Amino acid sequence: MTAVKIAVFSDSHGDVDHMEQAVRRERPYLVLHLGDLVRDFQELQSRMPMQTMQNVCGNCDGFTEVPDQRVLLVEGRRILMTHGHRYHVKQTYGPAYYAAREAEADVLLFGHTHIPYCEREGELWMLNPGSCRGSGGTYGVIDLGAEEIRCEIRRMGDGAPKNEGCV
């Protein structure tokens, strides 16, 4: 298995430009958007049609046929994507954690809070990229290596790690 880089965005709320800049800087294999707003994801797709992307909807997306949860299999690793509002992540991460365990996920991705979070709970990585809106916004980067998974939060403006404890 080769190392695979994934860029993770959430809660863009109209800021497609900063996501595009980050994708061009990171050059990920896969781009994931965790909702709020689906139309931002669609605009990013139209700007970068050759880039592999996947998304879920959020609580601000209104009626859409985009699901609010997906389980992806990437390089043999299971990734649970959700916006998080259905799991009440603003109150506690517990229900989302248990949903990820039930899905046998290696990585749980959620947004909704606009607060970056990156921790490993046993064998499960939990990553909330925060809000990617504005130059001070944040996004997540996941490296699926042959031996291990590494996750971190980066600042939208410069791509530098926001906190060192996430790898």
VEXLO-409813 format. One record per residue: residue number from 1; residue in one letter; x, y, z of N, C-alpha, C in turn. Coordinates in nm, 2 decimals. Example, Ala and Ser with C-alpha at 12.3 -4.5 7.8 and 13.67 -1.06 7.14 Angstrom:
VEXLO-409813
- guvo_kolti_n_X_n_Y_n_Z_ca_X_ca_Y_ca_Z_c_X_c_Y_c_Z
- 1_a_1.32_-0.57_0.78_1.23_-0.45_0.78_1.32_-0.33_0.78
- 2_s_1.28_-0.22_0.71_1.37_-0.11_0.71_1.29_0.00_0.79
This chain:
VEXLO-409813
- guvo_kolti_n_X_n_Y_n_Z_ca_X_ca_Y_ca_Z_c_X_c_Y_c_Z
- 1_m_0.08_-0.12_0.00_0.00_0.00_0.00_0.09_0.12_0.00
- 2_t_0.06_0.22_-0.08_0.13_0.35_-0.09_0.06_0.45_0.00
- 3_a_0.13_0.55_0.04_0.08_0.65_0.13_-0.02_0.74_0.05
- 4_v_-0.13_0.77_0.11_-0.24_0.84_0.04_-0.27_0.96_0.13
- 5_k_-0.27_1.08_0.06_-0.31_1.21_0.13_-0.45_1.24_0.10
- 6_i_-0.52_1.28_0.21_-0.66_1.32_0.20_-0.68_1.46_0.26
- 7_a_-0.74_1.56_0.19_-0.77_1.69_0.25_-0.92_1.69_0.29
- 8_v_-0.94_1.74_0.41_-1.08_1.74_0.47_-1.12_1.88_0.51
- 9_f_-1.24_1.92_0.45_-1.29_2.05_0.47_-1.43_2.03_0.53
- 10_s_-1.47_2.14_0.61_-1.61_2.14_0.66_-1.65_2.29_0.68
- 11_d_-1.78_2.31_0.68_-1.83_2.44_0.72_-1.77_2.56_0.64
- 12_s_-1.77_2.54_0.51_-1.71_2.65_0.42_-1.80_2.77_0.41
- 13_h_-1.92_2.75_0.42_-2.02_2.87_0.42_-1.99_2.97_0.32
- 14_g_-1.97_2.93_0.20_-1.95_3.03_0.09_-1.80_3.05_0.05
- 15_d_-1.71_3.00_0.12_-1.57_3.03_0.09_-1.50_2.91_0.01
- 16_v_-1.52_2.92_-0.12_-1.46_2.82_-0.21_-1.32_2.85_-0.24
- 17_d_-1.28_2.98_-0.25_-1.15_3.02_-0.29_-1.04_2.96_-0.19
- 18_h_-1.06_2.96_-0.06_-0.96_2.91_0.03_-0.95_2.76_0.02
- 19_m_-1.06_2.69_0.00_-1.05_2.55_-0.02_-0.97_2.52_-0.15
- 20_e_-1.00_2.59_-0.26_-0.92_2.56_-0.38_-0.77_2.59_-0.36
- 21_q_-0.74_2.69_-0.29_-0.60_2.72_-0.26_-0.53_2.61_-0.19
- 22_a_-0.60_2.56_-0.08_-0.55_2.45_0.00_-0.53_2.32_-0.08
- 23_v_-0.63_2.29_-0.17_-0.62_2.17_-0.25_-0.50_2.18_-0.35
- 24_r_-0.48_2.30_-0.40_-0.37_2.32_-0.50_-0.23_2.30_-0.42
- 25_r_-0.23_2.35_-0.30_-0.11_2.35_-0.21_-0.08_2.20_-0.17
- 26_e_-0.18_2.13_-0.12_-0.17_2.00_-0.07_-0.15_1.89_-0.17
- 27_r_-0.22_1.90_-0.28_-0.22_1.80_-0.39_-0.26_1.67_-0.34
- 28_p_-0.38_1.66_-0.27_-0.43_1.53_-0.22_-0.48_1.43_-0.32
- 29_y_-0.48_1.31_-0.28_-0.54_1.21_-0.37_-0.69_1.22_-0.36
- 30_l_-0.74_1.26_-0.25_-0.89_1.27_-0.23_-0.92_1.39_-0.15
- 31_v_-1.03_1.46_-0.18_-1.08_1.57_-0.11_-1.22_1.54_-0.05
- 32_l_-1.24_1.56_0.08_-1.36_1.53_0.14_-1.42_1.66_0.20
- 33_h_-1.55_1.68_0.19_-1.62_1.80_0.24_-1.73_1.74_0.33
- 34_l_-1.74_1.79_0.45_-1.83_1.74_0.55_-1.96_1.82_0.57
- 35_g_-1.99_1.90_0.47_-2.12_1.97_0.48_-2.11_2.12_0.52
- 36_d_-2.22_2.19_0.49_-2.23_2.33_0.51_-2.13_2.41_0.43
- 37_l_-2.13_2.41_0.30_-2.25_2.40_0.22_-2.22_2.30_0.10
- 38_v_-2.32_2.23_0.06_-2.31_2.14_-0.06_-2.28_2.22_-0.18
- 39_r_-2.34_2.34_-0.20_-2.31_2.42_-0.32_-2.16_2.46_-0.33
- 40_d_-2.10_2.48_-0.21_-1.95_2.51_-0.21_-1.87_2.39_-0.27
- 41_f_-1.91_2.27_-0.22_-1.85_2.15_-0.27_-1.87_2.14_-0.42
- 42_q_-1.99_2.16_-0.47_-2.02_2.15_-0.61_-1.94_2.26_-0.69
- 43_e_-1.92_2.38_-0.64_-1.84_2.48_-0.70_-1.69_2.44_-0.71
- 44_l_-1.64_2.38_-0.60_-1.50_2.33_-0.60_-1.48_2.22_-0.70
- 45_q_-1.58_2.13_-0.71_-1.58_2.03_-0.81_-1.57_2.09_-0.95
- 46_s_-1.65_2.19_-0.98_-1.65_2.25_-1.11_-1.52_2.32_-1.14
- 47_r_-1.45_2.37_-1.04_-1.32_2.44_-1.06_-1.21_2.34_-1.08
- 48_m_-1.22_2.22_-1.02_-1.12_2.12_-1.02_-1.17_1.98_-1.07
- 49_p_-1.22_1.97_-1.19_-1.29_1.85_-1.24_-1.21_1.72_-1.23
- 50_m_-1.08_1.73_-1.23_-1.00_1.61_-1.23_-0.97_1.56_-1.09
- 51_q_-1.00_1.64_-0.99_-0.97_1.60_-0.85_-1.08_1.50_-0.80
- 52_t_-1.04_1.40_-0.74_-1.14_1.30_-0.68_-1.19_1.36_-0.55
- 53_m_-1.33_1.37_-0.54_-1.39_1.43_-0.42_-1.51_1.35_-0.38
- 54_q_-1.55_1.37_-0.25_-1.67_1.31_-0.19_-1.72_1.41_-0.09
- 55_n_-1.85_1.41_-0.07_-1.91_1.49_0.04_-2.03_1.43_0.10
- 56_v_-2.07_1.50_0.21_-2.20_1.47_0.28_-2.26_1.61_0.30
- 57_c_-2.39_1.61_0.34_-2.46_1.74_0.36_-2.46_1.77_0.51
- 58_g_-2.48_1.90_0.54_-2.48_1.95_0.67_-2.62_2.00_0.71
- 59_n_-2.63_2.06_0.83_-2.76_2.11_0.88_-2.80_2.24_0.80
- 60_c_-2.71_2.31_0.74_-2.75_2.43_0.66_-2.77_2.40_0.52
- 61_d_-2.77_2.28_0.47_-2.79_2.25_0.33_-2.93_2.23_0.28
- 62_g_-3.03_2.24_0.37_-3.17_2.23_0.32_-3.19_2.10_0.25
- 63_f_-3.29_2.10_0.16_-3.32_1.97_0.09_-3.21_1.94_-0.01
- 64_t_-3.16_1.82_0.00_-3.06_1.77_-0.10_-3.06_1.62_-0.10
- 65_e_-3.02_1.57_-0.21_-3.01_1.42_-0.22_-2.88_1.37_-0.18
- 66_v_-2.79_1.46_-0.14_-2.66_1.42_-0.08_-2.68_1.36_0.06
- 67_p_-2.63_1.24_0.09_-2.65_1.18_0.22_-2.58_1.26_0.33
- 68_d_-2.63_1.24_0.45_-2.56_1.31_0.56_-2.45_1.22_0.63
- 69_q_-2.43_1.10_0.57_-2.33_1.01_0.62_-2.28_0.92_0.51
- 70_r_-2.15_0.89_0.51_-2.10_0.80_0.41_-1.99_0.72_0.48
- 71_v_-1.97_0.59_0.44_-1.85_0.52_0.49_-1.77_0.49_0.36
- 72_l_-1.65_0.54_0.36_-1.56_0.52_0.25_-1.46_0.41_0.28
- 73_l_-1.41_0.34_0.18_-1.30_0.25_0.19_-1.19_0.30_0.11
- 74_v_-1.08_0.34_0.17_-0.97_0.40_0.10_-0.84_0.33_0.15
- 75_e_-0.78_0.27_0.05_-0.65_0.19_0.08_-0.67_0.09_0.20
- 76_g_-0.79_0.03_0.20_-0.82_-0.07_0.30_-0.86_-0.01_0.44
- 77_r_-0.87_0.12_0.45_-0.91_0.19_0.57_-1.05_0.24_0.56
- 78_r_-1.13_0.22_0.66_-1.27_0.26_0.66_-1.28_0.40_0.73
- 79_i_-1.35_0.49_0.65_-1.36_0.63_0.70_-1.51_0.66_0.71
- 80_l_-1.56_0.70_0.82_-1.70_0.74_0.84_-1.70_0.90_0.83
- 81_m_-1.77_0.95_0.73_-1.79_1.09_0.71_-1.93_1.13_0.75
- 82_t_-1.94_1.23_0.83_-2.07_1.29_0.87_-2.05_1.43_0.91
- 83_h_-2.16_1.51_0.89_-2.15_1.65_0.93_-2.14_1.66_1.09
- 84_g_-2.22_1.57_1.15_-2.22_1.56_1.30_-2.34_1.61_1.37
- 85_h_-2.42_1.69_1.30_-2.54_1.75_1.37_-2.64_1.64_1.41
- 86_r_-2.65_1.53_1.34_-2.74_1.42_1.38_-2.69_1.35_1.50
- 87_y_-2.56_1.36_1.53_-2.50_1.29_1.65_-2.48_1.39_1.76
- 88_h_-2.53_1.52_1.74_-2.52_1.62_1.85_-2.38_1.64_1.90
- 89_v_-2.29_1.66_1.80_-2.15_1.68_1.84_-2.12_1.81_1.91
- 90_k_-2.21_1.90_1.91_-2.19_2.02_1.98_-2.20_2.00_2.14
- 91_q_-2.27_1.89_2.17_-2.28_1.86_2.31_-2.18_1.75_2.36
- 92_t_-2.16_1.65_2.27_-2.07_1.54_2.31_-2.03_1.47_2.18
- 93_y_-1.91_1.41_2.18_-1.87_1.33_2.07_-1.91_1.18_2.08
- 94_g_-1.96_1.14_2.20_-1.99_1.00_2.23_-2.08_0.93_2.12
- 95_p_-2.19_0.98_2.08_-2.27_0.91_1.98_-2.20_0.90_1.85
- 96_a_-2.12_1.00_1.80_-2.05_0.98_1.68_-1.94_0.88_1.69
- 97_y_-1.87_0.88_1.81_-1.77_0.78_1.84_-1.83_0.64_1.82
- 98_y_-1.94_0.62_1.89_-2.00_0.48_1.88_-2.05_0.44_1.74
- 99_a_-2.10_0.54_1.67_-2.14_0.51_1.53_-2.02_0.47_1.45
- 100_a_-1.90_0.54_1.47_-1.78_0.50_1.40_-1.74_0.36_1.44
- 101_r_-1.75_0.32_1.57_-1.71_0.19_1.62_-1.80_0.09_1.55
- 102_e_-1.93_0.12_1.55_-2.03_0.02_1.49_-2.00_0.01_1.34
- 103_a_-1.95_0.11_1.27_-1.92_0.10_1.13_-1.78_0.04_1.11
- 104_e_-1.71_0.01_1.22_-1.58_-0.05_1.21_-1.48_0.05_1.14
- 105_a_-1.50_0.18_1.16_-1.42_0.28_1.10_-1.28_0.29_1.17
- 106_d_-1.18_0.33_1.08_-1.05_0.36_1.13_-1.04_0.51_1.16
- 107_v_-1.12_0.59_1.09_-1.12_0.73_1.10_-1.27_0.78_1.10
- 108_l_-1.30_0.87_1.20_-1.43_0.94_1.21_-1.40_1.08_1.17
- 109_l_-1.48_1.13_1.07_-1.47_1.27_1.03_-1.60_1.34_1.05
- 110_f_-1.60_1.45_1.12_-1.72_1.53_1.15_-1.69_1.68_1.15
- 111_g_-1.79_1.76_1.13_-1.78_1.90_1.14_-1.88_1.96_1.23
- 112_h_-1.95_2.06_1.19_-2.06_2.12_1.26_-2.02_2.22_1.37
- 113_t_-1.92_2.19_1.45_-1.89_2.28_1.56_-1.81_2.40_1.52
- 114_h_-1.74_2.39_1.41_-1.65_2.50_1.36_-1.52_2.50_1.45
- 115_i_-1.50_2.40_1.54_-1.39_2.39_1.63_-1.30_2.28_1.59
- 116_p_-1.17_2.30_1.55_-1.09_2.19_1.51_-1.07_2.09_1.63
- 117_y_-1.06_1.96_1.59_-1.04_1.86_1.69_-0.97_1.74_1.62
- 118_c_-0.87_1.69_1.68_-0.79_1.58_1.62_-0.73_1.50_1.73
- 119_e_-0.78_1.38_1.75_-0.74_1.30_1.86_-0.75_1.15_1.82
- 120_r_-0.67_1.07_1.88_-0.68_0.93_1.86_-0.74_0.86_1.99
- 121_e_-0.85_0.79_1.97_-0.91_0.72_2.08_-0.89_0.57_2.05
- 122_g_-0.79_0.51_2.12_-0.76_0.37_2.09_-0.71_0.36_1.94
- 123_e_-0.78_0.28_1.87_-0.75_0.26_1.72_-0.82_0.35_1.63
- 124_l_-0.91_0.44_1.69_-0.99_0.53_1.61_-0.94_0.67_1.61
- 125_w_-0.91_0.72_1.49_-0.88_0.87_1.47_-1.01_0.94_1.46
- 126_m_-1.03_1.05_1.54_-1.14_1.14_1.53_-1.09_1.28_1.49
- 127_l_-1.15_1.33_1.38_-1.10_1.45_1.32_-1.22_1.54_1.28
- 128_n_-1.22_1.66_1.34_-1.31_1.77_1.30_-1.22_1.88_1.24
- 129_p_-1.22_1.90_1.11_-1.13_2.00_1.06_-1.16_2.15_1.09
- 130_g_-1.27_2.17_1.17_-1.31_2.31_1.20_-1.37_2.37_1.08
- 131_s_-1.38_2.50_1.07_-1.44_2.57_0.96_-1.33_2.62_0.87
- 132_c_-1.34_2.59_0.74_-1.24_2.63_0.65_-1.26_2.77_0.59
- 133_r_-1.35_2.84_0.65_-1.39_2.98_0.60_-1.28_3.08_0.64
- 134_g_-1.24_3.16_0.55_-1.15_3.27_0.57_-1.00_3.22_0.58
- 135_s_-0.91_3.32_0.58_-0.77_3.29_0.58_-0.73_3.23_0.72
- 136_g_-0.80_3.26_0.82_-0.77_3.20_0.96_-0.84_3.07_0.98
- 137_g_-0.92_3.02_0.88_-0.99_2.89_0.89_-0.89_2.77_0.90
- 138_t_-0.95_2.66_0.92_-0.87_2.54_0.93_-0.92_2.42_0.84
- 139_y_-0.84_2.33_0.82_-0.88_2.21_0.75_-0.80_2.09_0.80
- 140_g_-0.84_1.97_0.76_-0.76_1.85_0.81_-0.69_1.79_0.70
- 141_v_-0.58_1.72_0.73_-0.50_1.64_0.64_-0.48_1.50_0.70
- 142_i_-0.51_1.40_0.63_-0.50_1.26_0.67_-0.39_1.20_0.58
- 143_d_-0.30_1.13_0.63_-0.20_1.05_0.55_-0.23_0.91_0.59
- 144_l_-0.27_0.83_0.49_-0.29_0.69_0.51_-0.16_0.62_0.47
- 145_g_-0.08_0.59_0.56_0.05_0.52_0.53_0.03_0.37_0.54
- 146_a_0.14_0.30_0.49_0.14_0.16_0.49_0.13_0.10_0.63
- 147_e_0.19_0.17_0.73_0.20_0.12_0.87_0.10_0.19_0.96
- 148_e_0.08_0.32_0.93_0.00_0.40_1.03_-0.08_0.51_0.96
- 149_i_-0.18_0.56_1.03_-0.26_0.67_0.99_-0.21_0.79_1.07
- 150_r_-0.19_0.90_0.99_-0.15_1.03_1.06_-0.26_1.14_1.02
- 151_c_-0.30_1.21_1.12_-0.40_1.32_1.10_-0.35_1.45_1.17
- 152_e_-0.38_1.56_1.10_-0.35_1.69_1.16_-0.44_1.80_1.11
- 153_i_-0.44_1.91_1.18_-0.52_2.02_1.15_-0.42_2.13_1.09
- 154_r_-0.46_2.19_0.98_-0.37_2.29_0.92_-0.45_2.42_0.91
- 155_r_-0.38_2.54_0.92_-0.44_2.67_0.90_-0.46_2.69_0.75
- 156_m_-0.58_2.75_0.71_-0.61_2.77_0.58_-0.51_2.87_0.51
- 157_g_-0.47_2.97_0.58_-0.38_3.07_0.52_-0.25_3.02_0.48
- 158_d_-0.19_2.93_0.55_-0.05_2.90_0.52_-0.02_2.74_0.52
- 159_g_-0.12_2.66_0.56_-0.10_2.52_0.55_-0.02_2.47_0.67
- 160_a_0.03_2.55_0.76_0.11_2.51_0.87_0.02_2.43_0.97
- 161_p_0.08_2.33_1.04_0.00_2.26_1.14_-0.05_2.36_1.25
- 162_k_-0.18_2.35_1.29_-0.23_2.43_1.39_-0.19_2.38_1.53
- 163_n_-0.19_2.25_1.54_-0.15_2.20_1.67_-0.06_2.07_1.64
- 164_e_0.04_2.06_1.72_0.14_1.95_1.70_0.09_1.81_1.75
- 165_g_-0.01_1.81_1.84_-0.04_1.68_1.90_-0.13_1.59_1.82
- 166_c_-0.14_1.61_1.69_-0.24_1.53_1.62_-0.17_1.43_1.52
- 167_v_-0.04_1.41_1.53_0.02_1.32_1.43_0.07_1.20_1.51
